[in-house]
Amino acid sequence: MKCYELQGPSGIDGLALVDKPVPEPGQGEVLVRLKAATLNYRDLLTVKGGYGSRQKFPLVPVSDGAGVIERVGPGVREFAAGDRVIGSFFESWLSGEPSQAKMRANLGGAVDGVLQEYRIFPEHAVVRTPDHLSDLEAASLPCAGLTAWSAVVKLGNIRPGQTVLTQGTGGVSIFALQFAVACGARVIATSSSDAKLARLAELGAAELINYRELPEWGRLVVERTAGVGADLVVEVGGAQSLSQSLRAVRVGGTIALIGVLSGGRAELNLGPVVTRQVRLQGVTVGSRERLGEMIAAMTANGIRPVIDRVFPLDEIKDALLYLKAGRHFGKVCIEIQS
Ligand SMILES: NC(=O)c1ccc[n+]([C@@H]2O[C@H](COP(=O)([O-])OP(=O)(O)OC[C@H]3O[C@@H](n4cnc5c(N)ncnc54)[C@H](OP(=O)(O)O)[C@@H]3O)[C@@H](O)[C@H]2O)c1
């Protein structure tokens, strides 16, 4: 089978195509014929070896994939050959609160990912693909989709009429917008591009802000919420945007800290966090159980991921460069096999 592998932290050019035997599923395992993968910003970090100390080499990168079960090993009860499935981001975080042990085996980081034609998964580390989604759409869910779900629905506990602020038009932020709209929230969305803002309006964003033209956008969010501020900020910007997010969030509101696109070190005025009782909480993807909840909600509400562009597996390097350029709107996908 075809497999892309990184021998070390050598960047996109270091990705090598290797030929490997198709593995056999053991006790409690399923062999998945992977059909689709999607890229996350994280994959740009892993090719450089920049995703935490537990990143292994050689590594099959990319966490998010979907496909069809080819064979099942002994003792598998929940699935059979022919079932369409999605891999869970953390192989061992099945449910409940996170722990170091549950978060150890993250795909495409500490364990091999999905940039290969076949992969063995423990039975407990896949979920069923809903009928309304293609394999490419399904492959968007494990990291970007679930992280947004965890921020908006679990941490944010968003209720109809509340206000959610999303930043940019990457995978996580567009899912966050879709989930917030489905919860009945009013979404204020930012982007560096007016053309992308127009597309966010089509997806249901009520207020649009160009963060490049208006770097002090926090004040505008307060103005547009009658002086109150947003109930939830879905923070992906990091160093450059966190001070604006602190300005934008309401007293007692929540900042879900998901990404640090503009850097991980910020000089912040911490006083308002205390006096305005802001909850600043990190979010890291979620459990398999939560992935299942999210899929049930997407099925009930007919929510489909926003796909920007699909590259064939052989063009993986171009796909990563395209993601790096940041011109995409939603998910950049890889067709592994038809
Ligand atoms: N904690 C977790 O579990 C978790 C899970 C997934 C992702 N993440 C993190 O979340 C971030 C987004 O990931 P992604 O995969 O959705 O990325 P992505 O698809 O590559 O999105 C990048 C987009 O973010 C916007 N952006 C860039 N710099 C920005 C800034 N300074 N302020 C606001 N927006 C900015 C841009 O949108 P415009 O072109 O519209 O301006 C850009 O196109 C990354 O830092 C990633 O590592 C964390």
The ligand as an SDF file (V2000), in Angstrom:
LIG
                    3D

 48 52  0  0  0  0  0  0  0  0999 V2000
   -6.6730   22.8790   20.6490 N   0  0  0  0  0  0  0  0  0  0  0  0
   -7.0690   22.0250   19.7070 C   0  0  0  0  0  0  0  0  0  0  0  0
   -7.5460   20.9210   19.9870 O   0  0  0  0  0  0  0  0  0  0  0  0
   -6.9790   22.4410   18.2840 C   0  0  0  0  0  0  0  0  0  0  0  0
   -7.6570   21.7220   17.2890 C   0  0  0  0  0  0  0  0  0  0  0  0
   -7.6230   22.1890   15.9760 C   0  0  0  0  0  0  0  0  0  0  0  0
   -6.9000   23.3500   15.6950 C   0  0  0  0  0  0  0  0  0  0  0  0
   -6.2130   23.9810   16.6720 N   0  0  0  0  0  0  0  0  0  0  0  0
   -5.4930   25.2280   16.4070 C   0  0  0  0  0  0  0  0  0  0  0  0
   -6.4570   26.1960   15.9690 O   0  0  0  0  0  0  0  0  0  0  0  0
   -5.8700   27.0440   15.0050 C   0  0  0  0  0  0  0  0  0  0  0  0
   -6.7120   26.9910   13.7260 C   0  0  0  0  0  0  0  0  0  0  0  0
   -6.6010   25.6980   13.1790 O   0  0  0  0  0  0  0  0  0  0  0  0
   -7.2540   25.3550   11.7770 P   0  0  0  0  0  0  0  0  0  0  0  0
   -6.8350   23.9680   11.4420 O   0  0  0  0  0  0  0  0  0  0  0  0
   -8.6980   25.7130   11.8040 O   0  0  0  0  0  0  0  0  0  0  0  0
   -6.4380   26.3750   10.8670 O   0  0  0  0  0  0  0  0  0  0  0  0
   -6.5770   26.7640    9.3660 P   0  0  0  0  0  0  0  0  0  0  0  0
   -7.6710   25.9890    8.7160 O   0  0  0  0  0  0  0  0  0  0  0  0
   -5.2150   26.7190    8.7740 O   0  0  0  0  0  0  0  0  0  0  0  0
   -7.0730   28.2920    9.4930 O   0  0  0  0  0  0  0  0  0  0  0  0
   -6.2480   29.3560    9.3020 C   0  0  0  0  0  0  0  0  0  0  0  0
   -7.1160   30.6200    9.1980 C   0  0  0  0  0  0  0  0  0  0  0  0
   -7.1180   31.3150   10.4280 O   0  0  0  0  0  0  0  0  0  0  0  0
   -7.1780   32.6940   10.2050 C   0  0  0  0  0  0  0  0  0  0  0  0
   -6.0960   33.3760   10.9170 N   0  0  0  0  0  0  0  0  0  0  0  0
   -4.7770   33.3500   10.6700 C   0  0  0  0  0  0  0  0  0  0  0  0
   -4.1160   34.1460   11.5160 N   0  0  0  0  0  0  0  0  0  0  0  0
   -5.0530   34.7060   12.3090 C   0  0  0  0  0  0  0  0  0  0  0  0
   -5.0020   35.6190   13.3710 C   0  0  0  0  0  0  0  0  0  0  0  0
   -3.8630   36.1480   13.8040 N   0  0  0  0  0  0  0  0  0  0  0  0
   -6.1640   35.9830   13.9760 N   0  0  0  0  0  0  0  0  0  0  0  0
   -7.3400   35.4630   13.5450 C   0  0  0  0  0  0  0  0  0  0  0  0
   -7.4460   34.5810   12.5380 N   0  0  0  0  0  0  0  0  0  0  0  0
   -6.3130   34.2090   11.9360 C   0  0  0  0  0  0  0  0  0  0  0  0
   -7.0870   32.9290    8.7180 C   0  0  0  0  0  0  0  0  0  0  0  0
   -8.4110   33.2130    8.2540 O   0  0  0  0  0  0  0  0  0  0  0  0
   -8.7240   34.4610    7.3160 P   0  0  0  0  0  0  0  0  0  0  0  0
   -8.0010   34.1820    6.0260 O   0  0  0  0  0  0  0  0  0  0  0  0
  -10.2070   34.4490    7.1760 O   0  0  0  0  0  0  0  0  0  0  0  0
   -8.2120   35.6860    8.0090 O   0  0  0  0  0  0  0  0  0  0  0  0
   -6.5650   31.6060    8.1950 C   0  0  0  0  0  0  0  0  0  0  0  0
   -7.0220   31.3000    6.9110 O   0  0  0  0  0  0  0  0  0  0  0  0
   -4.4230   26.5720   14.8440 C   0  0  0  0  0  0  0  0  0  0  0  0
   -3.6010   27.3190   15.7130 O   0  0  0  0  0  0  0  0  0  0  0  0
   -4.4650   25.1270   15.2980 C   0  0  0  0  0  0  0  0  0  0  0  0
   -3.2280   24.6490   15.7550 O   0  0  0  0  0  0  0  0  0  0  0  0
   -6.2460   23.5550   17.9530 C   0  0  0  0  0  0  0  0  0  0  0  0
  1  2  1  0
  2  3  2  0
  2  4  1  0
  4  5  1  0
  4 48  2  0
  5  6  2  0
  6  7  1  0
  7  8  2  0
  8  9  1  0
  8 48  1  0
  9 10  1  0
  9 46  1  0
 10 11  1  0
 11 12  1  0
 11 44  1  0
 12 13  1  0
 13 14  1  0
 14 15  2  0
 14 16  1  0
 14 17  1  0
 17 18  1  0
 18 19  2  0
 18 20  1  0
 18 21  1  0
 21 22  1  0
 22 23  1  0
 23 24  1  0
 23 42  1  0
 24 25  1  0
 25 26  1  0
 25 36  1  0
 26 27  1  0
 26 35  1  0
 27 28  2  0
 28 29  1  0
 29 30  1  0
 29 35  2  0
 30 31  1  0
 30 32  2  0
 32 33  1  0
 33 34  2  0
 34 35  1  0
 36 37  1  0
 36 42  1  0
 37 38  1  0
 38 39  2  0
 38 40  1  0
 38 41  1  0
 42 43  1  0
 44 45  1  0
 44 46  1  0
 46 47  1  0
M  CHG  2   8   1  16  -1
M  END
$$$$
